[in-house]
Amino acid sequence: MQISNYKWVRELGCFLLVLLFMYTGTSKLIGYQLFREQLSQISYLKAFSQPLSILLPILELTTGLTIIFKPIQKYGLYAAAILMTLFTFYVALMLLSDSTKLPCSCGGVIKTMSWKQHLYFNIFFMVLAWFTIKIRVSEKRE
């Protein structure tokens, strides 16, 4: 079976990524003060906590919205894959540096996960994003 026959997987992948990015972006904006405060507690992000606290939710919401619209969906999928890759490396760094006592600055119920659960969660969505891109690219070739 060719990868292009997985249209339903692409649609599900897009749906889950939109849900994730719209949820986390909105959650960070709703809890903006807490989000900014948590970012400022991370030593290597402290200097950037103000711009990051604005930029990340906007990037997440823009990514989610971009995935919805077919003509620009590919850009949203690449943004999602890159963001999830960066977030995965960030969580891995937190685990490796034993910074797991710091609060998670993610939004909503995601922040209730342990750092290890968070790593697995991020790996799942990172792989989903890259796989969804692979399916979309193969569909465009045919």
C-alpha positions in Angstrom: 0.0 0.0 0.0 1.4 3.4 -1.0 1.8 6.1 1.6 -0.5 8.3 -0.4 -3.4 6.0 0.4 -3.3 7.2 4.0 -5.4 10.3 3.5 -7.3 9.6 6.7 -4.0 9.5 8.6 -3.1 12.9 7.2 -6.6 14.3 8.1 -6.3 12.8 11.6 -2.8 14.1 12.0 -3.8 17.6 10.9 -6.9 17.5 13.3 -4.7 16.5 16.3 -2.1 19.1 15.6 -4.6 21.8 15.2 -6.2 20.8 18.4 -2.9 20.7 20.2 -1.6 24.0 19.0 -4.9 25.9 19.4 -5.3 24.5 22.9 -1.8 25.2 24.1 -1.7 28.7 22.5 -5.0 29.7 24.0 -4.2 28.2 27.4 -0.9 30.2 27.5 -2.7 33.4 26.7 -5.4 32.8 29.3 -2.8 32.1 31.9 -0.3 34.7 30.5 1.1 36.0 33.8 1.8 32.5 35.1 3.3 31.4 31.8 5.6 34.4 31.8 6.6 33.8 35.4 7.4 30.1 34.8 9.5 31.0 31.8 11.5 33.5 33.9 12.3 30.7 36.4 14.3 28.8 33.8 17.9 30.2 34.0 18.8 30.0 30.3 15.4 31.5 29.2 15.2 34.2 31.9 16.5 37.0 29.6 14.0 36.0 26.9 11.0 35.3 29.1 9.1 38.5 28.1 9.4 38.1 24.3 9.0 34.3 24.5 5.8 34.7 26.6 4.2 36.6 23.8 5.9 34.9 20.8 5.2 31.3 21.7 1.4 31.5 22.1 1.1 33.5 18.9 3.3 31.0 17.0 1.2 28.1 18.3 -2.1 29.8 17.4 -0.7 30.8 14.0 0.6 27.2 13.4 -2.8 25.7 14.3 -4.7 28.1 12.0 -2.3 27.6 9.1 -2.8 23.8 9.2 -6.6 24.3 8.8 -6.3 26.1 5.4 -5.3 23.7 2.6 -3.4 26.2 0.4 -1.0 27.0 3.2 -1.3 23.8 5.2 2.2 22.6 4.3 3.7 25.7 6.0 1.7 25.0 9.2 2.7 21.3 9.2 6.4 22.3 8.8 6.0 24.9 11.6 4.3 22.2 13.8 7.1 19.7 13.1 9.8 22.2 13.9 8.1 23.5 17.0 7.5 20.0 18.3 11.1 19.0 17.6 12.3 22.1 19.5 9.9 21.4 22.4 11.0 17.8 22.5 14.6 18.8 22.8 13.7 21.3 25.5 12.0 18.6 27.6 14.9 16.2 27.0 17.2 19.0 28.2 15.1 19.5 31.3 15.3 15.8 32.1 19.1 15.6 31.4 19.9 18.7 33.4 17.8 17.6 36.4 15.7 20.8 36.1 12.6 18.7 36.5 11.8 20.5 39.8 10.9 23.6 37.7 7.3 23.9 36.8 6.2 23.1 33.2 5.3 26.3 31.4 3.0 24.5 29.0 -0.6 25.3 29.0 -3.7 23.6 30.3 -3.8 19.9 31.4 -0.5 19.3 29.6 1.3 20.9 32.5 0.0 18.2 34.8 2.2 15.6 33.1 5.5 14.5 34.6 8.5 15.5 32.6 9.0 11.9 31.3 5.3 11.7 30.2 5.8 15.1 28.6 8.7 13.8 26.6 6.7 10.8 25.3 3.8 13.1 24.5 6.1 15.5 22.6 7.8 12.6 20.7 4.4 11.3 19.6 3.3 14.7 18.2 6.7 15.3 16.7 6.6 12.0 14.8 3.0 12.6 13.9 3.8 16.0 12.4 6.8 14.7 10.3 4.8 11.7 9.2 1.8 13.9 8.2 4.2 16.0 6.1 5.5 12.9 4.4 2.0 11.8 3.5 1.1 15.3 2.2 4.2 15.5 0.1 3.6 12.1 -1.4 0.0 13.1 -2.3 1.2 16.2 -4.1 3.6 14.1 -6.3 0.8 12.0 -7.7 
